[in-house]
Amino acid sequence: MLSAMPLRPSRATILGAIVVTLLGVGFVTSQLGCPGEKDEGQDKRRNSRTPFMAKVLAVTDGDTLRLEREGPTLKVRLHGVDAPERAQAYGQAARRFVSARVLGKRVRVTPKKKRDRYGRLVATIAVGGEDLGELLLNAGLAWHYARYAKSDKLARLQREARAAKRGLWATASPTAPWDWRRARRGKAKTSRPPPKTTGKVLYRGNTRSKIFHHKNCTHFTCANCQATFASAGDAVAAGYRPHRRCVRHSFRLP
Ligand SMILES: [Zn+2]
């Protein structure tokens, strides 16, 4: 809620004063969310399809990158391709492939549509005149995401990589990332209770790492963030540790 407010100086100042008063600490500085979340404020350019240049700060997985654009960071989901998830076969290979090509470099970003349901800008990325999604498909390290992007060229690149058994196509019957995600969601439903939907969920805990996140943190919706808490105290009582960046930037433990 806070991060969705426009950060005009006057509003930011008032907001800052309110937050400081509520928390009773002089702790909140210019950032209200975790790094990577700051871009979630209103940005008139966010839905524009005009290409822009940005620096690649991090490669989350083969199809998701964190970019820096004139200060605020931006999460980008590559348009038209679906790379294996990090925990999936070839997921790390896809991530390494993308890192090797773009990490720390300036890339050309062409937005394709407004943000996806995870708040990521969906865009193509070009580096050195080459399209990153096409490079991934050509290397056999991603699937053409035909459900969201019909493209003869992407379909052809996938067919060629498959015929040549490049990358993940060396496997007899590789699992598509969307099938893999769905299978995991199904497993999650049967093996553990669903997240509570009643009451206010301010924090979510990663059931694997036992680290919990504030709702303003980009990790709040992580795949393993299945545990929900109304307060940081509840999370700690359940054996979870606070995420360092969350603590530093957006909340203070009771
Ligand atoms: Zn966090």
py3Dmol code that shows the C-alpha trace and the ligand (Angstrom):
import py3Dmol

protein = """\
ATOM      1  CA  MET A   1       0.000   0.000   0.000  1.00  0.00           C
ATOM      2  CA  LEU A   2       2.739   2.416   0.976  1.00  0.00           C
ATOM      3  CA  SER A   3       4.851   1.672  -2.030  1.00  0.00           C
ATOM      4  CA  ALA A   4       1.951   2.284  -4.346  1.00  0.00           C
ATOM      5  CA  MET A   5       1.685   5.900  -3.318  1.00  0.00           C
ATOM      6  CA  PRO A   6       3.214   8.565  -5.505  1.00  0.00           C
ATOM      7  CA  LEU A   7       6.504   9.654  -4.068  1.00  0.00           C
ATOM      8  CA  ARG A   8       6.176  13.371  -4.664  1.00  0.00           C
ATOM      9  CA  PRO A   9       8.256  15.193  -2.062  1.00  0.00           C
ATOM     10  CA  SER A  10       5.279  16.503  -0.129  1.00  0.00           C
ATOM     11  CA  ARG A  11       3.519  13.147   0.010  1.00  0.00           C
ATOM     12  CA  ALA A  12       6.774  11.365   0.759  1.00  0.00           C
ATOM     13  CA  THR A  13       7.476  13.730   3.599  1.00  0.00           C
ATOM     14  CA  ILE A  14       4.010  13.298   5.081  1.00  0.00           C
ATOM     15  CA  LEU A  15       4.179   9.552   4.552  1.00  0.00           C
ATOM     16  CA  GLY A  16       7.599   9.460   6.189  1.00  0.00           C
ATOM     17  CA  ALA A  17       6.318  11.363   9.186  1.00  0.00           C
ATOM     18  CA  ILE A  18       3.341   9.022   9.552  1.00  0.00           C
ATOM     19  CA  VAL A  19       5.458   5.906   9.312  1.00  0.00           C
ATOM     20  CA  VAL A  20       8.021   7.230  11.758  1.00  0.00           C
ATOM     21  CA  THR A  21       5.256   8.119  14.181  1.00  0.00           C
ATOM     22  CA  LEU A  22       3.589   4.737  13.813  1.00  0.00           C
ATOM     23  CA  LEU A  23       6.779   2.836  14.370  1.00  0.00           C
ATOM     24  CA  GLY A  24       8.020   5.178  17.028  1.00  0.00           C
ATOM     25  CA  VAL A  25      11.475   5.177  15.553  1.00  0.00           C
ATOM     26  CA  GLY A  26      13.462   7.569  13.428  1.00  0.00           C
ATOM     27  CA  PHE A  27      14.500   4.667  11.313  1.00  0.00           C
ATOM     28  CA  VAL A  28      12.685   4.920   8.035  1.00  0.00           C
ATOM     29  CA  THR A  29      14.755   6.726   5.480  1.00  0.00           C
ATOM     30  CA  SER A  30      14.028   7.321   1.854  1.00  0.00           C
ATOM     31  CA  GLN A  31      13.186   3.701   1.155  1.00  0.00           C
ATOM     32  CA  LEU A  32       9.898   2.172   2.104  1.00  0.00           C
ATOM     33  CA  GLY A  33      10.392  -1.256   0.616  1.00  0.00           C
ATOM     34  CA  CYS A  34      13.217  -3.605  -0.085  1.00  0.00           C
ATOM     35  CA  PRO A  35      15.656  -2.684  -2.838  1.00  0.00           C
ATOM     36  CA  GLY A  36      14.133  -3.829  -6.055  1.00  0.00           C
ATOM     37  CA  GLU A  37      10.760  -2.868  -4.747  1.00  0.00           C
ATOM     38  CA  LYS A  38      11.337   0.879  -4.969  1.00  0.00           C
ATOM     39  CA  ASP A  39      10.382   0.936  -8.620  1.00  0.00           C
ATOM     40  CA  GLU A  40       6.883  -0.111  -7.698  1.00  0.00           C
ATOM     41  CA  GLY A  41       5.970   3.532  -7.095  1.00  0.00           C
ATOM     42  CA  GLN A  42       3.999   5.327  -9.752  1.00  0.00           C
ATOM     43  CA  ASP A  43       6.055   5.752 -12.869  1.00  0.00           C
ATOM     44  CA  LYS A  44       4.404   7.235 -15.894  1.00  0.00           C
ATOM     45  CA  ARG A  45       6.849   5.449 -18.136  1.00  0.00           C
ATOM     46  CA  ARG A  46       5.998   2.000 -16.812  1.00  0.00           C
ATOM     47  CA  ASN A  47       3.421   1.211 -19.457  1.00  0.00           C
ATOM     48  CA  SER A  48       5.174   2.943 -22.328  1.00  0.00           C
ATOM     49  CA  ARG A  49       6.487   0.747 -25.105  1.00  0.00           C
ATOM     50  CA  THR A  50       9.322   3.084 -25.983  1.00  0.00           C
ATOM     51  CA  PRO A  51      12.636   1.221 -25.845  1.00  0.00           C
ATOM     52  CA  PHE A  52      15.130   2.410 -23.258  1.00  0.00           C
ATOM     53  CA  MET A  53      18.619   1.563 -22.085  1.00  0.00           C
ATOM     54  CA  ALA A  54      19.215   0.021 -18.685  1.00  0.00           C
ATOM     55  CA  LYS A  55      22.016  -1.709 -16.826  1.00  0.00           C
ATOM     56  CA  VAL A  56      21.620  -5.344 -15.768  1.00  0.00           C
ATOM     57  CA  LEU A  57      22.138  -5.579 -12.003  1.00  0.00           C
ATOM     58  CA  ALA A  58      21.164  -9.197 -11.450  1.00  0.00           C
ATOM     59  CA  VAL A  59      19.914 -12.271 -13.249  1.00  0.00           C
ATOM     60  CA  THR A  60      17.239 -13.967 -11.155  1.00  0.00           C
ATOM     61  CA  ASP A  61      16.786 -16.851 -13.543  1.00  0.00           C
ATOM     62  CA  GLY A  62      16.977 -17.426 -17.255  1.00  0.00           C
ATOM     63  CA  ASP A  63      14.007 -15.228 -18.019  1.00  0.00           C
ATOM     64  CA  THR A  64      13.924 -12.724 -15.155  1.00  0.00           C
ATOM     65  CA  LEU A  65      16.372  -9.868 -14.654  1.00  0.00           C
ATOM     66  CA  ARG A  66      16.794  -6.898 -12.369  1.00  0.00           C
ATOM     67  CA  LEU A  67      17.748  -3.713 -14.172  1.00  0.00           C
ATOM     68  CA  GLU A  68      18.797  -0.243 -13.141  1.00  0.00           C
ATOM     69  CA  ARG A  69      17.279   2.629 -15.003  1.00  0.00           C
ATOM     70  CA  GLU A  70      18.248   6.120 -13.921  1.00  0.00           C
ATOM     71  CA  GLY A  71      18.274   5.110 -10.273  1.00  0.00           C
ATOM     72  CA  PRO A  72      15.277   2.917  -9.481  1.00  0.00           C
ATOM     73  CA  THR A  73      15.579  -0.772 -10.150  1.00  0.00           C
ATOM     74  CA  LEU A  74      13.184  -2.604 -12.359  1.00  0.00           C
ATOM     75  CA  LYS A  75      12.256  -6.264 -12.587  1.00  0.00           C
ATOM     76  CA  VAL A  76      11.910  -7.483 -16.136  1.00  0.00           C
ATOM     77  CA  ARG A  77      10.363 -10.707 -17.380  1.00  0.00           C
ATOM     78  CA  LEU A  78      11.576 -11.637 -20.837  1.00  0.00           C
ATOM     79  CA  HIS A  79       8.795 -11.590 -23.388  1.00  0.00           C
ATOM     80  CA  GLY A  80       8.094 -14.712 -25.422  1.00  0.00           C
ATOM     81  CA  VAL A  81      10.335 -17.206 -23.674  1.00  0.00           C
ATOM     82  CA  ASP A  82      10.077 -19.358 -20.583  1.00  0.00           C
ATOM     83  CA  ALA A  83      13.394 -20.519 -19.159  1.00  0.00           C
ATOM     84  CA  PRO A  84      13.643 -23.487 -16.774  1.00  0.00           C
ATOM     85  CA  GLU A  85      13.189 -22.456 -13.156  1.00  0.00           C
ATOM     86  CA  ARG A  86      16.344 -22.247 -11.082  1.00  0.00           C
ATOM     87  CA  ALA A  87      15.624 -25.519  -9.260  1.00  0.00           C
ATOM     88  CA  GLN A  88      14.729 -27.248 -12.520  1.00  0.00           C
ATOM     89  CA  ALA A  89      17.113 -29.100 -14.835  1.00  0.00           C
ATOM     90  CA  TYR A  90      18.993 -26.543 -16.960  1.00  0.00           C
ATOM     91  CA  GLY A  91      17.686 -23.715 -14.773  1.00  0.00           C
ATOM     92  CA  GLN A  92      21.167 -22.793 -13.585  1.00  0.00           C
ATOM     93  CA  ALA A  93      22.566 -23.245 -17.065  1.00  0.00           C
ATOM     94  CA  ALA A  94      20.001 -20.788 -18.422  1.00  0.00           C
ATOM     95  CA  ARG A  95      20.800 -18.326 -15.666  1.00  0.00           C
ATOM     96  CA  ARG A  96      24.551 -18.606 -16.262  1.00  0.00           C
ATOM     97  CA  PHE A  97      23.998 -18.174 -19.983  1.00  0.00           C
ATOM     98  CA  VAL A  98      22.065 -14.963 -19.449  1.00  0.00           C
ATOM     99  CA  SER A  99      24.499 -13.676 -16.805  1.00  0.00           C
ATOM    100  CA  ALA A 100      27.461 -14.218 -19.088  1.00  0.00           C
ATOM    101  CA  ARG A 101      25.828 -12.152 -21.799  1.00  0.00           C
ATOM    102  CA  VAL A 102      24.240  -9.270 -19.961  1.00  0.00           C
ATOM    103  CA  LEU A 103      25.266  -8.985 -16.314  1.00  0.00           C
ATOM    104  CA  GLY A 104      26.730  -5.530 -15.682  1.00  0.00           C
ATOM    105  CA  LYS A 105      26.071  -4.458 -19.243  1.00  0.00           C
ATOM    106  CA  ARG A 106      23.771  -1.857 -20.679  1.00  0.00           C
ATOM    107  CA  VAL A 107      20.955  -3.458 -22.634  1.00  0.00           C
ATOM    108  CA  ARG A 108      18.155  -2.183 -24.809  1.00  0.00           C
ATOM    109  CA  VAL A 109      14.759  -2.873 -23.259  1.00  0.00           C
ATOM    110  CA  THR A 110      11.611  -2.885 -25.378  1.00  0.00           C
ATOM    111  CA  PRO A 111       8.455  -3.127 -23.272  1.00  0.00           C
ATOM    112  CA  LYS A 112       5.792  -5.414 -24.722  1.00  0.00           C
ATOM    113  CA  LYS A 113       2.930  -4.926 -22.331  1.00  0.00           C
ATOM    114  CA  LYS A 114       2.251  -3.619 -18.906  1.00  0.00           C
ATOM    115  CA  ARG A 115       3.491  -5.484 -15.899  1.00  0.00           C
ATOM    116  CA  ASP A 116       2.639  -9.104 -15.315  1.00  0.00           C
ATOM    117  CA  ARG A 117       0.836 -10.289 -12.200  1.00  0.00           C
ATOM    118  CA  TYR A 118       4.128 -10.332 -10.307  1.00  0.00           C
ATOM    119  CA  GLY A 119       4.751  -6.663 -11.033  1.00  0.00           C
ATOM    120  CA  ARG A 120       7.455  -7.350 -13.585  1.00  0.00           C
ATOM    121  CA  LEU A 121       7.788  -5.387 -16.790  1.00  0.00           C
ATOM    122  CA  VAL A 122       7.383  -7.782 -19.726  1.00  0.00           C
ATOM    123  CA  ALA A 123       9.907  -6.817 -22.380  1.00  0.00           C
ATOM    124  CA  THR A 124      12.435  -8.018 -24.891  1.00  0.00           C
ATOM    125  CA  ILE A 125      16.070  -7.294 -24.160  1.00  0.00           C
ATOM    126  CA  ALA A 126      18.726  -6.741 -26.773  1.00  0.00           C
ATOM    127  CA  VAL A 127      22.445  -6.809 -26.135  1.00  0.00           C
ATOM    128  CA  GLY A 128      24.977  -6.073 -28.841  1.00  0.00           C
ATOM    129  CA  GLY A 129      22.152  -6.055 -31.377  1.00  0.00           C
ATOM    130  CA  GLU A 130      21.048  -9.584 -30.456  1.00  0.00           C
ATOM    131  CA  ASP A 131      17.772 -10.513 -28.810  1.00  0.00           C
ATOM    132  CA  LEU A 132      18.300 -12.262 -25.479  1.00  0.00           C
ATOM    133  CA  GLY A 133      15.194 -14.438 -25.785  1.00  0.00           C
ATOM    134  CA  GLU A 134      16.232 -15.605 -29.226  1.00  0.00           C
ATOM    135  CA  LEU A 135      19.735 -16.373 -27.955  1.00  0.00           C
ATOM    136  CA  LEU A 136      18.221 -18.481 -25.164  1.00  0.00           C
ATOM    137  CA  LEU A 137      15.983 -20.386 -27.560  1.00  0.00           C
ATOM    138  CA  ASN A 138      18.832 -20.912 -29.980  1.00  0.00           C
ATOM    139  CA  ALA A 139      20.988 -22.354 -27.181  1.00  0.00           C
ATOM    140  CA  GLY A 140      18.193 -24.704 -26.150  1.00  0.00           C
ATOM    141  CA  LEU A 141      17.946 -23.023 -22.744  1.00  0.00           C
ATOM    142  CA  ALA A 142      14.366 -21.811 -22.919  1.00  0.00           C
ATOM    143  CA  TRP A 143      11.004 -22.666 -24.387  1.00  0.00           C
ATOM    144  CA  HIS A 144       8.986 -20.520 -26.705  1.00  0.00           C
ATOM    145  CA  TYR A 145       6.192 -19.197 -24.468  1.00  0.00           C
ATOM    146  CA  ALA A 146       3.570 -19.518 -27.194  1.00  0.00           C
ATOM    147  CA  ARG A 147       0.724 -19.097 -24.745  1.00  0.00           C
ATOM    148  CA  TYR A 148       1.728 -15.468 -24.210  1.00  0.00           C
ATOM    149  CA  ALA A 149       3.611 -14.686 -27.392  1.00  0.00           C
ATOM    150  CA  LYS A 150       2.824 -16.257 -30.709  1.00  0.00           C
ATOM    151  CA  SER A 151       5.908 -15.875 -32.849  1.00  0.00           C
ATOM    152  CA  ASP A 152       6.956 -17.785 -35.941  1.00  0.00           C
ATOM    153  CA  LYS A 153      10.561 -16.834 -35.363  1.00  0.00           C
ATOM    154  CA  LEU A 154      10.648 -18.029 -31.754  1.00  0.00           C
ATOM    155  CA  ALA A 155       8.826 -21.227 -32.742  1.00  0.00           C
ATOM    156  CA  ARG A 156      11.373 -21.860 -35.482  1.00  0.00           C
ATOM    157  CA  LEU A 157      14.343 -21.236 -33.154  1.00  0.00           C
ATOM    158  CA  GLN A 158      12.920 -23.759 -30.707  1.00  0.00           C
ATOM    159  CA  ARG A 159      12.341 -26.353 -33.444  1.00  0.00           C
ATOM    160  CA  GLU A 160      15.932 -25.946 -34.628  1.00  0.00           C
ATOM    161  CA  ALA A 161      17.421 -26.216 -31.138  1.00  0.00           C
ATOM    162  CA  ARG A 162      15.275 -29.263 -30.470  1.00  0.00           C
ATOM    163  CA  ALA A 163      16.310 -30.948 -33.726  1.00  0.00           C
ATOM    164  CA  ALA A 164      19.961 -30.285 -32.897  1.00  0.00           C
ATOM    165  CA  LYS A 165      19.437 -31.542 -29.304  1.00  0.00           C
ATOM    166  CA  ARG A 166      20.995 -28.386 -27.911  1.00  0.00           C
ATOM    167  CA  GLY A 167      20.797 -27.567 -24.194  1.00  0.00           C
ATOM    168  CA  LEU A 168      17.732 -29.015 -22.492  1.00  0.00           C
ATOM    169  CA  TRP A 169      16.718 -30.745 -25.735  1.00  0.00           C
ATOM    170  CA  ALA A 170      19.524 -33.236 -25.102  1.00  0.00           C
ATOM    171  CA  THR A 171      17.079 -34.759 -22.603  1.00  0.00           C
ATOM    172  CA  ALA A 172      14.574 -37.227 -24.011  1.00  0.00           C
ATOM    173  CA  SER A 173      11.445 -35.501 -22.724  1.00  0.00           C
ATOM    174  CA  PRO A 174      12.259 -32.288 -20.903  1.00  0.00           C
ATOM    175  CA  THR A 175       9.597 -30.790 -18.673  1.00  0.00           C
ATOM    176  CA  ALA A 176       8.290 -27.404 -19.774  1.00  0.00           C
ATOM    177  CA  PRO A 177       8.716 -24.777 -17.039  1.00  0.00           C
ATOM    178  CA  TRP A 178       4.968 -24.127 -16.910  1.00  0.00           C
ATOM    179  CA  ASP A 179       4.280 -27.851 -16.350  1.00  0.00           C
ATOM    180  CA  TRP A 180       7.036 -27.978 -13.762  1.00  0.00           C
ATOM    181  CA  ARG A 181       5.572 -25.000 -11.895  1.00  0.00           C
ATOM    182  CA  ARG A 182       2.081 -26.452 -12.006  1.00  0.00           C
ATOM    183  CA  ALA A 183       3.317 -29.794 -10.666  1.00  0.00           C
ATOM    184  CA  ARG A 184       5.041 -27.993  -7.827  1.00  0.00           C
ATOM    185  CA  ARG A 185       1.968 -25.968  -7.023  1.00  0.00           C
ATOM    186  CA  GLY A 186      -0.045 -29.187  -6.905  1.00  0.00           C
ATOM    187  CA  LYS A 187       2.515 -30.761  -4.606  1.00  0.00           C
ATOM    188  CA  ALA A 188       2.491 -27.702  -2.389  1.00  0.00           C
ATOM    189  CA  LYS A 189      -1.270 -27.950  -2.048  1.00  0.00           C
ATOM    190  CA  THR A 190      -1.307 -31.589  -1.014  1.00  0.00           C
ATOM    191  CA  SER A 191       1.764 -31.627   1.220  1.00  0.00           C
ATOM    192  CA  ARG A 192       1.197 -28.521   3.316  1.00  0.00           C
ATOM    193  CA  PRO A 193      -1.691 -26.389   4.426  1.00  0.00           C
ATOM    194  CA  PRO A 194      -2.536 -23.487   2.117  1.00  0.00           C
ATOM    195  CA  PRO A 195      -1.555 -20.021   3.303  1.00  0.00           C
ATOM    196  CA  LYS A 196      -4.148 -18.525   5.583  1.00  0.00           C
ATOM    197  CA  THR A 197      -6.354 -16.043   3.831  1.00  0.00           C
ATOM    198  CA  THR A 198      -8.076 -14.656   6.874  1.00  0.00           C
ATOM    199  CA  GLY A 199      -6.651 -11.711   8.735  1.00  0.00           C
ATOM    200  CA  LYS A 200      -3.967  -9.339   7.601  1.00  0.00           C
ATOM    201  CA  VAL A 201      -0.855 -10.914   6.138  1.00  0.00           C
ATOM    202  CA  LEU A 202       2.026  -8.532   6.680  1.00  0.00           C
ATOM    203  CA  TYR A 203       4.788 -11.094   6.421  1.00  0.00           C
ATOM    204  CA  ARG A 204       5.443 -14.306   4.554  1.00  0.00           C
ATOM    205  CA  GLY A 205       7.992 -16.917   5.523  1.00  0.00           C
ATOM    206  CA  ASN A 206      10.044 -18.967   3.096  1.00  0.00           C
ATOM    207  CA  THR A 207       9.384 -22.490   4.333  1.00  0.00           C
ATOM    208  CA  ARG A 208      12.702 -23.719   2.972  1.00  0.00           C
ATOM    209  CA  SER A 209      15.124 -20.997   4.092  1.00  0.00           C
ATOM    210  CA  LYS A 210      13.093 -20.056   7.207  1.00  0.00           C
ATOM    211  CA  ILE A 211      13.525 -16.390   6.330  1.00  0.00           C
ATOM    212  CA  PHE A 212      10.518 -14.107   6.415  1.00  0.00           C
ATOM    213  CA  HIS A 213       9.697 -11.035   4.347  1.00  0.00           C
ATOM    214  CA  HIS A 214       7.706  -7.872   4.760  1.00  0.00           C
ATOM    215  CA  LYS A 215       4.882  -7.405   2.282  1.00  0.00           C
ATOM    216  CA  ASN A 216       6.814  -4.581   0.612  1.00  0.00           C
ATOM    217  CA  CYS A 217       9.728  -6.859  -0.150  1.00  0.00           C
ATOM    218  CA  THR A 218      10.140  -8.315  -3.639  1.00  0.00           C
ATOM    219  CA  HIS A 219      10.622 -11.728  -2.031  1.00  0.00           C
ATOM    220  CA  PHE A 220       7.212 -11.579  -0.350  1.00  0.00           C
ATOM    221  CA  THR A 221       5.691 -13.633  -3.173  1.00  0.00           C
ATOM    222  CA  CYS A 222       8.569 -16.091  -3.529  1.00  0.00           C
ATOM    223  CA  ALA A 223       7.714 -19.661  -4.497  1.00  0.00           C
ATOM    224  CA  ASN A 224       8.464 -21.036  -1.043  1.00  0.00           C
ATOM    225  CA  CYS A 225       6.929 -18.134   0.855  1.00  0.00           C
ATOM    226  CA  GLN A 226       3.999 -20.240   2.021  1.00  0.00           C
ATOM    227  CA  ALA A 227       3.926 -19.313   5.698  1.00  0.00           C
ATOM    228  CA  THR A 228       1.928 -16.205   6.531  1.00  0.00           C
ATOM    229  CA  PHE A 229       2.160 -14.011   9.577  1.00  0.00           C
ATOM    230  CA  ALA A 230       0.274 -10.998  10.857  1.00  0.00           C
ATOM    231  CA  SER A 231       3.309  -9.726  12.724  1.00  0.00           C
ATOM    232  CA  ALA A 232       7.070 -10.108  12.768  1.00  0.00           C
ATOM    233  CA  GLY A 233       6.736 -11.436  16.315  1.00  0.00           C
ATOM    234  CA  ASP A 234       4.557 -14.292  15.066  1.00  0.00           C
ATOM    235  CA  ALA A 235       7.137 -15.137  12.413  1.00  0.00           C
ATOM    236  CA  VAL A 236       9.982 -15.192  14.937  1.00  0.00           C
ATOM    237  CA  ALA A 237       7.901 -17.309  17.298  1.00  0.00           C
ATOM    238  CA  ALA A 238       7.399 -19.789  14.463  1.00  0.00           C
ATOM    239  CA  GLY A 239      11.160 -20.081  14.048  1.00  0.00           C
ATOM    240  CA  TYR A 240      11.702 -17.693  11.155  1.00  0.00           C
ATOM    241  CA  ARG A 241      14.494 -15.148  10.796  1.00  0.00           C
ATOM    242  CA  PRO A 242      13.874 -11.703   9.307  1.00  0.00           C
ATOM    243  CA  HIS A 243      15.318 -10.951   5.893  1.00  0.00           C
ATOM    244  CA  ARG A 244      18.221  -8.521   6.417  1.00  0.00           C
ATOM    245  CA  ARG A 245      17.146  -6.112   3.707  1.00  0.00           C
ATOM    246  CA  CYS A 246      13.574  -6.104   4.966  1.00  0.00           C
ATOM    247  CA  VAL A 247      14.781  -5.177   8.418  1.00  0.00           C
ATOM    248  CA  ARG A 248      17.070  -2.498   7.100  1.00  0.00           C
ATOM    249  CA  HIS A 249      14.581  -0.880   4.821  1.00  0.00           C
ATOM    250  CA  SER A 250      11.022  -1.358   5.743  1.00  0.00           C
ATOM    251  CA  PHE A 251      10.208  -2.482   9.229  1.00  0.00           C
ATOM    252  CA  ARG A 252      11.559  -2.968  12.671  1.00  0.00           C
ATOM    253  CA  LEU A 253      10.950  -6.000  14.805  1.00  0.00           C
ATOM    254  CA  PRO A 254       8.811  -5.456  17.879  1.00  0.00           C
TER     255      PRO A 254
END
"""
ligand_1 = """\
1
ZN
Zn 12.751 -9.383 2.214
"""
view = py3Dmol.view(width=600, height=400)
view.addModel(protein, "pdb")
view.setStyle({"model": 0}, {"cartoon": {"style": "trace"}})
view.addModel(ligand_1, "xyz")
view.setStyle({"model": 1}, {"stick": {}})
view.zoomTo()
view.show()
